[in-house]
């Protein structure tokens, strides 16, 4: 375990208790691969801590579990990360108890670290417009480079394909608010759909309809025209999954942000998802509709965006309340 709180890379199969718990999460709750990997890392660190103290997870009491959670802060974990790890540990011990693998649940009386609800980072409409404008300019520049001498023709084609891919990714993400994991794993068939919406399978295997703008559909068509036709993915790449990775997209997006004069640390795929939701609410969209579009199971998750309504609500009161006319 590193001092920053990150688990070391896995070198062997997970403990039987962890494997059983992860199998349950995958089978009964439809947990995504990224979620399972995160839970495995958290639990391997936790069980490693118990093993160092000579404790069995089936017999451990609340005190050592509480001490482990309290010690996470000194190892560099934020309160939000510590709270997530406690949630994972609670689920694990509850599973052991329910399956008869432990006589008690030592995590039941524990309370998590207090954490404030941080407001999501967002970009203004003008900043997103600038990001899209620069992405379009890069496509135009790459197409123009196609008239270069034959020796650099292949490089020009590759630059053009990458520029079209980036424009397509940004257009789609801002138009739909997809999670980055949903975006990069879109099937190739999505790019040629004649429908004005996508059917997306999100967390827990839940499906939802996501409307498409005409500009997003056009960007997909242009991207497909520059992408080899073999393969099942809309954004193929030389990776283990066969499609573009989250890390590669995030890296390229920061480069695009820098070219648009936006600080790269302010931009990520998730920030564009935030911008999608916030800009919809600013323009009068219903919170329940935004919840459906984002694929949130609980509306409380969507409510983090309501801070953007403050100015609009103040404006409505100022413009529409009858007493405002009298004060004027």
Helices and strands as residue ranges (DSSP letters): H 16-29, H 33-52, H 62-72, G 73-75, H 79-98, H 125-144, G 145-147, G 150-152, H 153-176, H 180-184, G 188-192, E 197-201, G 203-205, E 207-211, H 214-225, H 246-259, G 264-266, H 269-282, H 287-294, H 299-302, G 303-308, H 309-320, H 322-327
